[in-house]
Amino acid sequence: MSQKSSMSQKVRNFTQQMGDHAKQTLKLVATVAIAANVVGCSIGNPYVDDADRNDVITVGDSIFDLSGEIQAFLEEDAGQTFRNYTQSGAELVGGVLARPIVDQYADAKAVNPNINTIVMDGGGNDILIPAIIFDPYGCKTHWWRWSISNSCKGLVDDIYVEAVTMLNDMDSDGVENILYLGYYYTAGAQSNLHQAVDYGDYRLEQACSNTTANCTFIDPRPVISSSDIIIDGIHPATSGSKKIADLIWPHLASVL
């Protein structure tokens, strides 16, 4: 082969490699965009730094933040407003789609460190986002995999450690009450995450029990049905938000 032909072949190979790389990049960007849309990070509510009860804050993900209805129902029950730092798409620690929950708490402290009560959730997106994109941890079940993988359990176990650390830090800061909302079963195209939800709630409840903080775990699984979830299979409809608020309210009312 002549030097000219060899050079032409190298150029063609390089062009093909660049084309394949571009396709992979575009596919990844598109997949992340889809995941971002599903977890609701494109819609949400800004921080609320000033309220009737500045000592009560909410931190968490789009279960709270996407519609804002859970907070609205709780404030209606209380006849008072609370500070709100929830962010759609938030993971417990880290993540690229939204301010993580540990940082939401830090932001709330920076505005006003006098925090007595926290209403929160967290950890769901740490499982959901990778599961939607490529499911690298094997958190979805299929006809060919009836149970979640050990890798998925390891991911949830890591979330447990992060949750305990966060809750202990809140306790050290003088927070008196933490109401930790667990997760309900996803629906529709996301219904194959039920086992991951079960194991996640099991470990989050353990985190709430094993922390030094006064933490109450609230399990929404018994009351939320598929009819209480919007079309994305993840976020609560108005009926679901009302049911969740009704679960939280007795615990919150007792500490206000």
N, C-alpha and C positions, 0 to 999 in steps of 0.2 A: 504493500500500500504506500502511495506517495505521501510525502510530508503534508501536502495540501489536503489530501483526502482524510488523513489521520486527524488533522486539525478540524476539519468540517465535522467529522464524527464526534469529536470531543465537544464541539459547540452544540450539536444536536442533543447529546447526552446531558449536557449542562442545562440546556433549555427545558428538556423533559423533566429533569430533577426539580428545577425551579417551578415548573408548572404543577408537578405533584405536590410540592411543598405549599404552593399557594392554595391548591385545592384543599389540602389538609387544614391549613390555617383558616380558610373560609368556613370549612365544615365545623371546626372548633368554635369559631366566633358565633356561627349560627346556632350551635348547640347551647352555648353559654347564654345567648340571647333568649332562647326558648326557656331555658331553666330560670333565667331572671324573670321572665314574664310569669312563669308558673308560680314562683315563690312570692311574686307580688312586689318586687323591689322598684318597679317603675311607677307605682302609685303608693301613696301613703300620706302621712301627716307630719308636719314639722314638730320639733320639740316644743313643749309647753313648759316654760321656765318659771312661771308665776301663777299661783292658783290660790284658792281659799285655804287649802291645807298643803302648805309647802313641805310639811314633814312626811307626806305620803307621796310616793312616786311609783310609776309603772315603768318597767323596762321589759324588753322582749322583742319578738319578731312579728311577722305579718298576721298571725292569729289575732293579735291585738290591733296592729297598726293599719292593716289594709282598709278596713271600713271604719275603724274607730268606734264601733258600736258597743263593744264590751265596756270600754271606758265610759261611754255615754250612759249606758244603763246603770253602771255602778255609781256614777255621779248623780244620776237622777234619784237612785235609792237613798244616797247619802244627803242630798240637798246641798252638796259641796263639790268643788272641783279639786283635782289632784294634779300634781306635776306629771308630765308624760314624756318619756324618752324612747319609746318603742320605735323600731325601724324595720320596715319590711325588708326581708332578705337577710336579716341579721343572724349570724352564727354566734355560738356562745363565746368563743375566743377565735380571733382571726377571721378569715374570709375576705372576699373581694367585692361583694355586692352591696354591703351596708356596714354601718358602724357596729362592731361586735357588742354583745351585751355587757361584757366587762367594761368596755369603754363608755357605753351609755351610762352605766353607774358612775364611772369616773367623771363624766360630764355633769351629771346631776350634783355630785359632791362639789365640783368646782363652782357651781352656781350658788349652792346653799348646802353646806355639809350637815345641817340639822335634819337628818332623815331617820324617822322612827319606824316607818312601815313601808315595805316594798311588796307590790303586787307584780308578778313576773311569770314569764315562761322562758324557755331556752334549751337549745340542744337539738331541736327538730330539724333545722336547716343543715346542721352538721351532717345529718344522715341523708336528708332529702335531696340536697343539691347534687352531691356526687351520684346518688342513685338515679336521678333524672338524666344526668349527662351520660355516664358510661357504666354506672353501677360497679365500680372497681372493687368495692368491698363485698359484693354479693349480698346486699340487703334486701333485694327483691326475691320472692319465691316464684317458681315456674313449675310447669308439669314435669320438667326434668330436674328441678331442685326444689324439694318440698320444704326445706328448712333453710333459714338464713345461715350464712357461712360463719366459720370461726373468725374470719377476718372482719365481718360485720360486728360480731360480738366484741372483738378487740377494739373497734372504733367506738362502740358505745361505752366500753369500759374506760377508754380515754376521756370521753365526755364526762363520765362519772367523776373522775379525778379532777377535771377542770371545774366541775360544778361544786364539789366539796371545797376546793380551794377558794372559789369565788364567795361561797356562802360563809366560810370561816372569816374571810376578809371583811365581809359586811358585818359580821358579829363583832369583830375587833374594832370596827368603826363606830360601834354603839347602836347599830340597827336593832330594834327590839322585836320586830315581827316580820317574817317573810312568808308570803303566800305564794307557793310555787305551783302553777298550773301545769299539769301534764298534757299529753297529746291524745286525741281521739283517733279512731280508725279512719284512714283515708278512704276515698271512694273512687268509683269509675276506673279510669286507666291507672290510678295509683293504688288500687285496692290490694295489689300484691306486696304492699309494705306492712301488712297487719302484724306479722311476726316481729318485724323491726320495731314497730310501735310498742308492742307488748314488752319486748326486752328493754327498749328505751325507757318506758315508764317504770318498769321494775327497778332499773338502776337509778333513775332520777328520784324515785321514792326512797331508795336506800341513801342517796346523797343527802336528802332532806333529813333523814333519821340520823345519819352518821356525822353531821356537821355539829359544831359547837353552837350554831345559831338556833334561835327559836323558829323553826321552819315547819310549815304545814303544807303537805303535798295534797293537791286537789286533782282527783282523777275524773276526767270528763267522759271516759269510754262508756260508762253505763247509760248515759243520757243522750249522747249525740248519735243520731242515725244519719244515713245517707241523704235523707230529705232535708237535713239541717246544714248541708254542705253545698257550696255553689258548684258550678259546672266544672271547675278545674279539679275537683275531687279533693281539695286541700283546705280551703278557707271557709270559715263559717258563714252561712246565710244569716239573715236577721234572726230567724228562729234559733239557730245555733248559738249566736252571740248572746241572746237572751237567756238561754239555758245555762251557758257558761257563767254569765254574770250572776245568775241565781245560785249557782254552786259556790261562787266566790263570796257573795254578799254576806252570808251569816258569819263567816270567819272575819271578814273585814269589819263588819258592824261591831263585832265584839272588842275590837282594838281601837276604834276611832274615839 
